Amino acid sequence: MLDLIREMMSMPVTLILVGVGIPTSGLLRDGRRDPVTRQWVFPPVKDRGRSPNAHAATQHERRFEMIDLDAFSYDTPAQIEAWTAHLRGLESCLRLLNDTDGMLTTGGMPEYLFRRTNGVVGLLEKLIQTGCRHAIETRAEHLTVDLLQRCTVSPTDLPDLDADSGEQPEIPQMPKKKRPGRNTVFDDDGPTGAVG
């Protein structure tokens, strides 16, 4: 990987590389080759990714401009529109039999999806993927809030992400739903208390 990065740095092009937890991964730090094992050895990450490291002017991290992209927000009209535009893009890629236009972007669906994912794209995509699988298996062929309420996303659904490095986002609790004809709120674990 280091050789590939060095080769890219000598190219007369601008590259945009996307990843999660890059400052804490050690990828942009210089390594040394162990003479015994002939393997690359990277120093441990001591500063939890604060960049750049003033101790080494030639490190890779000084050669890249890191731009942090936070999760989506849902507070202002512009933020809501950005979230909805992202949902519209996802919507156009869905391959369910029923018409998908407006499936993720109308009614209360954008706000529901934001509450379920806290605006984290990886969680959104995993929820939509799980929902589509369920919609196909049940032959509903359409995503609704009720259908998505039956879908969960857990850390085991994100096995490639390292929780210790910050790659694995915090998964919000599923919104509680009120069952008709009852005065008790239920979540996945059963009743949680009476509602006044």
N, C-alpha and C positions, 0 to 999 in steps of 0.2 A: 504494500500500500504506500509506503514511504517513497519507493522508487516511482510509482505512478504519480504521486503528488508532485514530486520533483520534475517529472517530465511535463506535467500540465503547467507548471509554473514557467517553463521556458517557451511555451506556445504563445503566439501573438493573438490570443483570443481571450474573451471574457467568459468565464465559466460560472454558473450558478449551481452550487451543490447544496442539497437539502439533507438534513439529518436531525436526529433528536439526541440531546445530551452530548453534543460534540465537545464542548469545553471540558467536561468531566470524563470523557472517554479515553483521553490520552492520545488520540489520533493525531492531533496537531503538535505534539511534543516530540522533540528529538529523542531518538533512542540510540543505543549502542549495541554493537554485535558482541555477544559473549564468545570469547575465543575457545572455550571448552565445548559448549553446546552448539555453537554456530547459529544460535537463534538471536533474534532481536529482543533486547530487554529495554523496557520503558521504566523510567523512574515513577515511583508512586505519586498519585495526584495528592498533593498536600494542601493546595490552596483552593480546592473544590472548584477549579475552573476559572478563577479570576484571571483575566487576560489583559495585556500580555505579561509574561513572566519576565521581570526586569533582569534576571540572572543570565539570560542567554539571548543575545541580540539576533542570533541566526535561527531561532526556532521557527517552525512552520507557522505557528499561530500569528507571528508578526507579519506574515506574507499574505494573510487572508483578512478580509473585512467580515467580521461576524455580525449578522443582523438577526436579532432575536425576534421571532414572531410569536406573540402571545396567543392564547386562546381567543376566540371571538368574544365580544362583549354584547350586551343586549340592553343598554341604558338609553342611548340617544337614537333618534330616527336614522342617522347615518349608520350607526352600528347595526341596527335592526335590518336595514337595507343590505348591508354587507353580508350578514348572516343569511338573509333570504336569498340573495344572489348565489351564495354558495350552495344552498339547498336546491335552487333552481338548476344549477349545474349537475348536482347529484341526480336530481329527478330526471334529467334528460338522458342519463345513462342506465336507468332502471329498465329491466327487460321482463316486466310482468305482463300478463295477457291483457288485463284491463288498462284503460287509458291512465297514464301516469301524470298527465298535465295537472298541476296544482295539488298533487297528492301530498307533497311535503311543504308547500308554500302557501296554502290557503287556510282560512279558519284559524283555529288555535294550534295547528300543528307546528309552526315555527317556534312558538314559545314553549310548547311541550318538549320538542326536541332539544331546545336550549337547556331547559331545566334538567332533562335526563342526562345531558353530557357536559354541562358547564361550558359549552362552546369549544370543547376539545375535539378537533377534527378526527383523530384516531378513534375516539369513543363513538362519535357520530357514525362513522363508517362501519364500525363493528356492530352497532345497534341496527343500522339499516340493513346490513348484510344478514344478521340474525332474523330480522323481521321479514325480509324477502324470502329467506329459506322457509320460515314458518308459513308465510302467505302461499307459497308454492305447495308445500306439503298438505295444507288444509284446503287447497284449491280456492282460497279467497282471492288470490291474485291481485290484492290491493292492500296497501298499508294504511292502517287507521290507528288512532290513539289506543283503542281497546286492544287491537292486535299487538301493538308494541308494548302495552302494559304486561303482556304475558311473556315478554322477552327480557332476559337479563344479560348484563355484561359484567364479567368478573375478571380478576387478575389472571385466572387460568385461560381466558380468551386472548390474552396478550402475552404469550409465552416468550416472544422474542425481545421483549422490552425489559430492561434491567431496572428494577424498582430502586435499588441503591444509588444509581446514577441520576435518578430523576426522570428517566425515560418513561416510566410507567405513571400515567396521570392518576390522580385520585378519582375514583369512580363515585359519582353522587348516588345517594340512596334513591331508590325508585319512589316516585311520588305516591303517597298513600291514596287509596281510593275508598270511597264510601259505598258500601253495598246497599242496594235498594231495600227499604223496609226494615232497616236496622239502625240502631243508635250507636254502633260500634265501628271504629275505623279499623280496617284490616290492611296489613301489609303482607309480604310473603311469609312471615313467621306466625301469622294469626292475629288475634285481636290485640290492640295496643291501648285501649282505654275508651271510656265513654265520651261521647260528644254531646255538648249541651245544646 
